[in-house]
Amino acid sequence: MNCLVCQNEIILQIGWANLFQLSVPRPICEACAAELELLKGNRCRKCSRQLEEQLCSDCRSWEEHKEMDTIEFNYSIFAYNEKMQDIVATWKYRGDYMLGEIFREYVREAFKQKFSFIGKDSLAIPIPLSTERILERGFNQALQLGEFLPIEQANILSRIHGEKQSKKTRMERITTENPFFIRQPINKPVVLVDDIYTTGTTLRHAAQLLKQHGCPSVYAFTLIRG
């Protein structure tokens, strides 16, 4: 097997300790995996920003605007360092769907650790892309991440096409109109899934709509904290 990031061959180290525990290895070599920065230490309890305080200034601001304080918390796995930016550019913007497989085991393990309290009747809802954006990229990266989770996935949100989030300023992201619409009511807890948490506006817009249509609680699970 070759590493999906650098294409170098992955050499399995087999010894007595793991001889009877071998499974399909992660499709990423040790060198590339070492360059991914897992979020560790203290973080904001609401958005996963790394800091000493329990609650960051952004989340304190969200809590003051109850109509947008719609997420119980967001949990992110990785920091958005230079290596991750390169991987995301290839995976997300150049349509390398298979590259997303390097995250499968990271996502499963993080979800198991952080969301063990989630009932089996809960739903994973990926943040949707507009039809135009799907045609441009070829796939929805949030949908791929959602497929790694052990709970049912439901695609009940749709998105109105607009300017790319990556092209907007921070203020433009925060003040943008809600781009989502919902196709059916929902009465189960939801875990929203997306690739990157930046300001949290996109996730809060989706959560706001879900709660307006019967959802009792909304959590967010994102691959990267931007």
N, C-alpha and C positions, 0 to 999 in steps of 0.2 A: 504494500500500500504506500502511496505517495502522499505527502503533506499537501492539502488543498490550498495552502497559502504560498509556500515557497517551492513546491513540486519536488522537494528532495524526498528520498525514500525514508520511510519510518522503520527503524530497526527495533524490533521487539526484544526487550531484555527478559529472557526466561530463566527463572531459577526455581529452587524448591519452594520458595515462599509463595510464588504465584502460579506454579505449574498447573494446579487444579482449579484455578480461579480465572483462567483466561477468558476474555470475552472480546467482542469486536472492539478494537482500539479506537480512540478518538482520531479522526482524520486530520490531525494537526501534530506536527513534530514538537519535541520538547523545547527546541530553540524558539520557535514561533510562539508557543504557548507561554513561555517565560516573558515574552514582550507584551502579553495582554495584562493589563493592570486590574486585578480584582479589587473591588471596593472593600476596604477593611477599616477597622477602628470605628471611632465615633462618627455618626451621621445624623442628619435631621430625621426625626421619627416620622415625618410626613412625606418627604420627597427624596430621601437618600443622598442629599448633598453632604459631602464630607465636611464636618466642622465639629467643634467641641460642644456647642450648645445643643439642647434637645430639639429646638425649633428654629429654623432659619428666618431671616427677615421677610423673605418672599411668602413663606407659609403663614407667618403671622398676619401678613397683609391679606392673604386669601381668607383667613379665618374671620377677618373683619367684614368680608363681603359674603354673607351666608349663601346668597344665591349661586355663588361659584365655588363655595367650599363643599364640593360634592364627592370628594374621594376620601376614603378612610385613611389610606396611605399608599404611596408608591414605593416599590422595592426594585432597585436596579442592581445589576451584577457587576458591570465593568465601568471603569473610567474611560473617558473619550480621549485617550492619548494618541500620539502620532501613529503608532502601529494600528490601532483600532480605526483611525480615520482612513488609513490606506485600505484596510479590509472592507470597510463600509462602502468606500468609493467603488470598489470592484464588485462587491456583492449587490449593493442596492442600486447604484447608478449605471453600472455596466452590465447588469442582468446576469451575473454569475450565480444562479440559483443554488447549485451544489455547494458553493462556498459556505452557505448558511449551515450546512451540516456540522461544521466545526463547533457550533454552539449547542448542539442537541443535548449533550450530557451536562454541560454547565447549566442550561435552563432547567433540565429535569431535577438536578440536585438542588439548585437554589429554590425551586418551587417547593420541593419536598421539605426543605428546612424552614422556609418562611411561611408557607401557606398550608401547613399541616392541619390547621383548624378548619379549613374550607371543606364544606360538605360535598359529597359526591354528586349532589343535585345542582351544584353551582355551575355556572357557565363561563367559559372563556370567550370573550368577544374581541377579535382583532380590530384595531383601528383601521377603517377602510380607506382605500385610495379611490379617487374619482376614476371613471371609465377611461378618461383621457390619459391619466397618469399610469393606469395599468397597461394601456397600449404602448406607452412610452418605455416602461421598464420591463414589461413582460410578466411580472408577478408582484404580489404584495408581500413584502418581507414580514409584516406583522402576522399575516395569515400563516406563513411558514413557521414562525416561532410558536404560534398557538397550537400547531399540530404536534409539537413536542410535549405538550402538557397532558396530564393524566385525567383531565376532566373534559366533558363534552364541549365542543366548539360550536358557537352559533353566529351566523353572519346576518344579523338583523339590522345593522346600520348601513346606510349609504352616505356618500359624500358628494357635495356639490363641487365642481371643478373650480380651482382658484390658483393664485400664485403660489409657487413652492414655498414651504415654510423656511427652507434654508436661505431663501432670497430676502426674507423679511427681517427688519430690525427687531430688537427685543420688544420695543413699544408696539410695533405693528402686530406682533404675535399676540401680545396680551390683550389688545383692543379689537382684535378681529371678530367678525360676526360668527355665530355658530354655523359651521358648514355642514352639519349632519342632519339627516332625517331618519326616522325609525319606521320599520315596516310592520311591527306588531308589538303589543304590550308584553311586559315581562314581569314575572313575580318571583324570580329566583335571584340569589346573590350573584354578582358578576365580577370577574377579574378581567379588566381591560388589558390588552396586550399590544405593545408597540416596541419599536426598536430603540428610540432615543427619547429620553425625557429632557427637555430644555427648559421651557418656562412652565410647563404643565397645563397650558391653556387648552391645547387640543384634547387632552385626556379629560379635563374638567368640562369642556363642552359636551363631550360624549356622555360623561357621567350625569350631567345635568338633564339631558334628554332622557336617559334611561330611568332616572328617578321620577321624572314627570310622567312616565308611563308605567309606573308600578314597581320598579326595582327597589328592593329594601336596602341594599348596601352595595357599594361599588369600591373595588380595590384596583390598583394598577400594578402591573408587572412589566418592567422594561429591561431590555438588554443592557442599555448604556445610560449613564447619567452624564448629560452634556454640561 
